Amino acid sequence: MSTAEARTRWDELAEAVRHHRQLYYYGDPEIEDAEFDRLLRELRDLEERHPEAVTGPSPTEEVAPAPDPTLFRNVDHRERMLSLDNVFSRDELVAWLHRTPAETYLTELKIDGASINLLYIDGRLDLALTRGDGTTGEDITHNARVIADIPEELTGTDEFPVPALVEIRGEVYISVEDFATMNSDRQALGLKMFANPRNAAAGAMRQKNPEETAKRPLRLICHGIGAREGFSPTSQHEAYRAIAAWGLPVSPYTRQVHTVDEVVEQVEWWGEHRHDAAHEMDGVVVKVDDLGEQRVLGATSRAPRWAVAYKYPPEEAMTTLRSIRVGIGRTGRATPYAVMVPKYVAGSTVEMATLHNPTEAHRKGVMIGDRIMIRKAGEVIPEVLGPVEDHRDGHERQFVYPSLCPECGTPLAPAKDGDADWRCPQTRYCPGQLQNRLNYLAGRGAFDIDSLGERAAHDLIASGVLPDEGALFSLTEADLARTNTYTTTTGAVNRAGRTLLATLREVRSTDLWRVLVALSIRHVGPTAAKALASRIGSVDRIADASVDEMAQIDGVGPTIAESVRDWFSVPWHREIVEAWRAAGVRMEDDAVLSGEAEADRPEQVLEGLTVVVTGSLDTYDRTAAKEAVESRGGRASGSVSRRTSYVVAGEKAGSKLAKAEELGVPVLTEEQFTTLLDGGPDALGIAPGVAGQED
């Protein structure tokens, strides 16, 4: 793979990982957990083989997307709340155990729920936060207070008195039994059923109204501690005993083990008994028990080195393929999907599965009427593995891919020669594409319009009120009176309609990056949109910017830059922009254009330089060091290569320090790092590595 090909693939993978991670934490996942793990592993492998391909901050070094400050109050954790690295095979697990020797390990079930951080001060619940990006979480205290398992006040014992301050980490979940009952009740009431317990729990924790949260049967299991004062346990196991003594629930499935064989035995046993647990689980977490050993091992930018999650393979099941249909996405992509006899697998009832594209549908060799094997990893979209040909009786029939768009009747075709995907070229007015674009722009990552749901979007299109999204912000009560969703039985505009009009007026002044996301530019998710908005400052300037100019922006790169250029080259796309502008949608960031945003930024003394921080620093943790480099225009990387400008080595610096010395990359102390941040290479008096300087 050439450098150019590697950079293009890196851009694609980085954007995909960020997009699906954003949906996992703050939206509705589009792919199963196993597919996300595959994307993330491919990205990590690519970065190891081609470090020169990394064109910006990597999602492999991030815990999770930063929370949106407009939805909930954002608060910093007292101590960082990290994610976990994963292994997927016995050999990988054994290798990790040999790299991480310990006298005692803990094995715990990996609960498929929503992470929470509880701060108790003098024994009383002071704050409850989501994990967020690991440094900052969302304040969900109002929801935590309605969960029965979370006490308002801790109880102390002689052995474990209540500490002055303690952060307790845990997982909010819904038990398998409660989930089935809840979904049954919702079905009886005509309400939409939840896809799986994890989504139901995560959604409940981010409700603005705690009365809605209280309606769901939420439970808690605690699995860690963060900052603490007046409490000094020597082991993780002792910490769990204390948490239980204080009145909080801990897992009954946790075991202390002492050898590699015992760890493997626990992992294999749970692999065969994964449905014996009261909650959904997708693996086993292995932790070094001794807290002193944990401190010595430390952590990377996103995960502790003293713990790892063994994730089980996706589950498989057999069902019958009833039919194959084709759905049209917001960019015109025509995706075949399987409609199956409903089957309960991996925590939810599966009825549909994607077949990706025409080539994939035929490659799998499935026929309508086949008995098929499906695989699902506990998330939303399952995978069709293939037919069980021994079950065929001659009544099966071949799937014929349609030549016309099922939504508008336009001939389908690849966008260019060699494309596996087929698309509907009637992009502006195709009802299927328009509905998906409306759903997307109404989502939390764009304009966040709760009153514009799927049913309402379909109604606005079918009634002729919205020929395209350009008319959205010009809607009037007279327009809504032509719909069913937004009117009463007497034909007057109902409360939902008035709420929609009010919300449309309110969001016209939203952040520029949200407007960019809402335009449905291919590859432009929140990360790229924020980068473009903060560096260029207006839709007009972005439309006129060159590919090279945009590609130089961290978080953008050449693939996204070309996509932006192509989008603005389409006349009707610009008409949408002008229609929104005329309706009062803000198309610029005044602070960026006036230079105020630039004035608040530190001097860009590290522009064009790549800095790697390794080991432990006294003044900066890994996140703070990364932010310090990036805020001064540099790139903070997690790997050392010939393109690295400097390596900052703290205590216990290991392989990265050795790699820097091997390549001749300048190595800095923490004091020299501070000098570099203050004045750049000139103030430091040490030239950056020659290969690390931008061409």
C-alpha positions, -999 to 999 in steps of 0.1 A, spaced: 0 0 0 14 34 -10 15 63 14 -12 81 -5 -35 50 -3 -27 45 33 -36 81 41 -69 78 22 -78 46 40 -68 62 74 -91 91 67 -120 68 59 -114 45 89 -109 74 114 -141 91 103 -161 58 104 -148 50 139 -156 84 152 -191 84 135 -200 50 150 -185 57 184 -206 89 185 -238 69 177 -229 43 203 -226 68 231 -251 95 221 -274 81 194 -287 49 178 -259 25 166 -259 16 129 -235 -13 132 -230 -42 156 -203 -41 182 -182 -67 164 -181 -46 132 -170 -15 152 -142 -36 168 -131 -48 133 -129 -11 121 -110 -1 152 -85 -30 149 -80 -23 112 -73 14 120 -48 4 147 -31 -21 124 -28 5 97 -13 30 121 13 5 131 22 -4 95 20 31 81 25 57 109 31 83 81 -6 78 71 -19 94 103 -31 129 92 -46 141 124 -56 131 160 -64 94 160 -96 80 175 -75 50 187 -61 74 214 -96 87 225 -118 72 252 -151 84 237 -166 115 220 -168 146 240 -202 152 255 -224 180 240 -225 209 265 -258 221 250 -277 190 263 -264 186 298 -240 204 321 -205 191 315 -184 184 345 -148 171 349 -142 138 367 -120 141 397 -99 113 382 -100 102 345 -125 75 336 -109 53 310 -121 27 286 -107 -8 281 -85 -25 255 -99 -57 240 -86 -91 231 -105 -116 210 -88 -149 213 -73 -172 239 -38 -166 225 -42 -128 227 -54 -131 263 -25 -154 273 -1 -130 257 -15 -101 277 -13 -121 309 23 -129 303 30 -92 296 11 -83 328 22 -108 355 5 -105 389 1 -125 420 -37 -121 419 -62 -112 392 -99 -105 393 -122 -118 366 -155 -99 361 -183 -100 336 -183 -72 311 -218 -57 316 -235 -44 285 -249 -12 300 -242 25 304 -212 37 324 -217 60 354 -194 78 378 -209 86 413 -192 112 435 -200 109 472 -188 137 495 -190 131 533 -212 101 524 -238 119 504 -244 117 467 -231 149 453 -228 142 415 -234 116 389 -217 118 355 -216 98 323 -182 87 312 -181 112 284 -147 115 268 -130 101 300 -121 136 313 -155 153 312 -189 137 316 -225 149 315 -243 157 347 -271 131 351 -275 134 389 -312 140 385 -316 106 368 -292 88 392 -314 98 421 -344 78 408 -324 45 405 -332 24 435 -297 8 436 -280 42 441 -283 54 477 -285 91 486 -262 84 516 -236 57 522 -236 36 553 -203 29 571 -190 0 591 -162 -4 617 -140 -20 590 -150 4 562 -160 39 576 -175 63 550 -147 83 534 -146 121 530 -147 118 492 -149 89 468 -157 84 431 -175 51 425 -176 38 389 -203 14 377 -226 2 350 -263 10 348 -281 -19 331 -315 -36 327 -317 -73 335 -326 -98 308 -359 -106 326 -369 -70 332 -361 -61 296 -384 -88 282 -412 -76 305 -407 -40 297 -407 -46 259 -439 -68 263 -456 -40 282 -445 -14 256 -458 -36 227 -492 -39 245 -494 -1 247 -485 3 210 -451 18 219 -419 12 200 -399 -17 215 -362 -12 225 -336 -29 204 -316 -42 234 -311 -36 271 -280 -15 266 -297 11 244 -327 12 267 -304 18 298 -282 44 280 -312 63 267 -328 64 301 -297 79 317 -298 108 292 -334 117 297 -340 153 307 -370 144 327 -362 120 356 -398 108 357 -391 91 323 -359 76 337 -378 62 367 -402 43 343 -374 19 332 -362 -9 355 -326 3 359 -301 -15 380 -265 -8 390 -233 -28 394 -202 -11 407 -168 -21 393 -142 5 402 -131 35 422 -117 68 411 -105 97 433 -108 92 470 -99 109 503 -99 90 536 -99 56 519 -67 37 509 -75 1 499 -46 -21 489 -65 -41 463 -94 -40 439 -111 -68 458 -109 -48 491 -124 -18 473 -153 -40 462 -158 -52 498 -159 -16 510 -184 -5 482 -207 -33 492 -204 -24 529 -214 12 521 -246 0 505 -239 -1 468 -242 -33 447 -212 -52 433 -211 -81 410 -218 -116 424 -198 -131 395 -164 -116 403 -137 -141 412 -101 -138 425 -77 -161 406 -40 -165 407 -27 -181 375 -30 -178 338 -48 -211 336 -73 -200 362 -81 -168 342 -85 -188 310 -107 -213 328 -131 -185 340 -132 -170 305 -140 -203 289 -166 -212 315 -185 -179 310 -182 -184 272 -204 -215 276 -227 -200 303 -231 -164 291 -269 -165 294 -267 -176 330 -260 -141 342 -289 -118 351 -277 -91 327 -265 -90 291 -227 -95 289 -203 -96 260 -171 -107 276 -150 -110 307 -128 -82 322 -95 -93 337 -79 -69 362 -46 -69 382 -60 -70 418 -32 -52 436 -36 -14 434 1 -7 439 8 -29 409 -19 -11 390 -2 23 397 31 9 384 15 -4 352 -2 29 346 -24 37 316 -23 48 279 -42 78 267 -75 58 267 -71 26 287 -54 11 318 -25 -13 312 -36 -33 342 -70 -45 328 -82 -60 295 -116 -71 282 -119 -105 266 -148 -102 241 -167 -132 230 -174 -139 193 -207 -127 180 -236 -151 185 -251 -170 156 -286 -184 150 -306 -200 122 -338 -185 107 -357 -183 74 -352 -156 48 -387 -143 39 -376 -117 13 -349 -93 2 -358 -56 -1 -339 -25 -10 -337 6 11 -325 41 -1 -302 60 22 -297 98 25 -268 98 0 -288 77 -25 -271 44 -17 -294 15 -25 -288 -12 2 -304 -46 0 -315 -60 33 -329 -94 44 -363 -97 60 -364 -128 81 -387 -148 104 -381 -131 138 -353 -147 158 -341 -139 193 -304 -137 193 -277 -118 213 -302 -100 235 -328 -89 210 -353 -101 184 -338 -99 149 -361 -94 119 -338 -76 94 -302 -77 84 -282 -57 59 -267 -73 27 -246 -42 20 -247 -41 -18 -257 -62 -49 -223 -79 -50 -225 -89 -14 -260 -102 -17 -251 -126 -46 -217 -135 -31 -233 -149 0 -255 -171 -23 -287 -167 -3 -321 -173 -19 -355 -161 -8 -370 -189 13 -336 -202 24 -328 -213 60 -299 -189 68 -274 -184 95 -273 -150 111 -248 -135 135 -253 -107 159 -230 -92 186 -256 -77 208 -262 -45 188 -286 -33 162 -278 -46 128 -271 -84 124 -252 -101 96 -263 -128 72 -236 -154 71 -250 -175 43 -276 -202 35 -279 -237 51 -280 -255 17 -289 -288 32 -323 -274 41 -333 -264 6 -363 -282 -9 -366 -265 -43 -390 -238 -34 -363 -211 -29 -359 -184 -56 -332 -161 -66 -332 -124 -56 -333 -101 -86 -318 -67 -78 -342 -40 -89 -332 -17 -118 -354 12 -105 -353 31 -72 -381 16 -50 -389 51 -37 -390 73 -69 -386 49 -99 -354 64 -111 -329 39 -127 -303 27 -103 -266 26 -112 -231 28 -97 -220 63 -92 -188 54 -111 -173 24 -128 -161 -2 -103 -184 9 -74 -199 -20 -55 -227 3 -43 -256 13 -65 -273 46 -61 -304 66 -70 -292 96 -89 -324 116 -82 -308 130 -51 -328 161 -45 -364 149 -48 -362 111 -41 -386 107 -11 -364 80 5 -333 101 4 -351 132 15 -367 115 45 -333 101 56 -317 136 52 -345 151 73 -340 124 99 -303 131 100 -305 169 102 -331 165 130 -307 143 150 -287 152 181 -255 156 161 -271 183 139 -300 206 146 -315 184 174 -351 188 165 -371 164 187 -404 173 172 -393 162 137 -394 124 139 -395 98 112 -433 97 109 -435 135 108 -408 137 81 -426 112 60 -458 132 64 -442 165 54 -429 149 22 -460 129 13 -483 159 18 -461 180 -5 -452 205 22 -415 198 18 -402 192 -17 -367 193 -3 -351 203 30 -345 239 17 -381 248 27 -378 235 63 -370 268 80 -397 286 60 -425 264 73 -456 282 85 -488 271 104 -506 271 71 -481 246 58 -484 223 88 -522 225 85 -518 204 53 -503 175 73 -518 148 96 -490 146 122 -491 183 131 -529 189 131 -559 181 154 -590 163 143 -605 197 136 -576 206 113 -559 231 136 -522 230 142 -515 209 173 -490 213 201 -464 192 182 -467 216 152 -463 247 174 -433 231 191 -417 223 157 -421 260 145 -407 273 178 -378 249 176 -370 258 140 -369 295 150 -346 286 179 -321 264 161 -315 290 133 -288 305 155 -271 271 163 -234 265 160 -219 266 125 -206 230 128 -241 217 134 -253 234 102 -224 217 83 -234 183 97 -271 189 88 -262 195 51 -254 158 48 -221 162 31 -206 128 27 -179 119 53 -185 152 73 -195 142 108 -192 163 139 -154 159 142 -147 172 106 -175 198 109 -161 213 141 -126 214 125 -139 232 94 -160 256 114 -133 266 139 -106 271 112 -125 287 83 -155 302 100 -183 304 74 -202 283 49 -193 306 21 -155 304 29 -157 267 32 -175 265 -2 -148 285 -18 -118 268 0 -95 247 -20 -90 210 -14 -54 216 -3 -65 243 22 -91 221 38 -69 190 38 -43 207 59 -68 211 88 -64 185 116 -95 163 116 -102 168 79 -77 154 55 -79 149 17 -108 125 15 -131 148 34 -118 179 17 -126 165 -17 -161 154 -5 -168 190 7 -156 204 -26 -177 180 -46 -208 187 -25 -206 225 -30 -201 220 -68 -237 208 -71 -260 237 -78 -290 225 -59 -269 220 -28 -260 257 -29 -297 265 -33 -304 247 0 -278 268 17 -293 300 2 -328 290 13 -317 283 48 -297 316 49 -328 335 36 -348 319 64 -324 331 90 -301 301 96 -267 314 107 -240 305 82 -209 319 100 -191 319 133 -185 356 141 -158 348 167 -137 330 141 -143 356 114 -134 385 137 -103 368 150 -116 366 185 -114 328 185 -79 330 171 -69 355 197 -79 331 225 -57 304 211 -21 301 223 6 311 198 9 283 172 46 276 180 43 239 172 26 242 138 39 214 115 55 194 144 46 160 158 51 153 195 49 120 213 46 119 251 55 87 269 59 77 305 45 96 335 49 134 338 45 154 371 27 184 356 6 168 328 -14 137 325 -16 122 290 -48 141 281 -35 174 293 -2 170 274 -21 161 242 -43 192 245 -13 214 252 4 202 220 -27 205 198 -37 239 211 -4 252 199 -9 238 164 11 206 168 0 170 164 1 147 194 8 112 183 8 79 201 35 63 181 71 72 172 82 72 136 107 90 113 81 118 111 82 125 148 96 159 158 101 153 195 96 126 221 88 138 257 100 110 281 87 109 317 92 82 343 89 46 332 92 56 295 95 23 276 95 11 240 87 46 226 118 60 242 139 32 227 123 38 193 131 75 195 168 68 203 170 42 175 156 68 150 176 97 163 144 117 173 152 144 200 141 133 235 130 160 259 126 161 297 94 175 312 111 208 318 122 210 282 86 202 271 73 232 291 99 254 273 88 240 240 52 248 247 60 283 258 82 293 229 86 265 203 119 251 190 136 285 190 131 289 227 141 253 233 173 255 213 169 219 201 159 215 164 131 190 157 139 157 141 146 165 105 123 138 92 96 150 115 93 185 99 66 191 74 77 192 38 
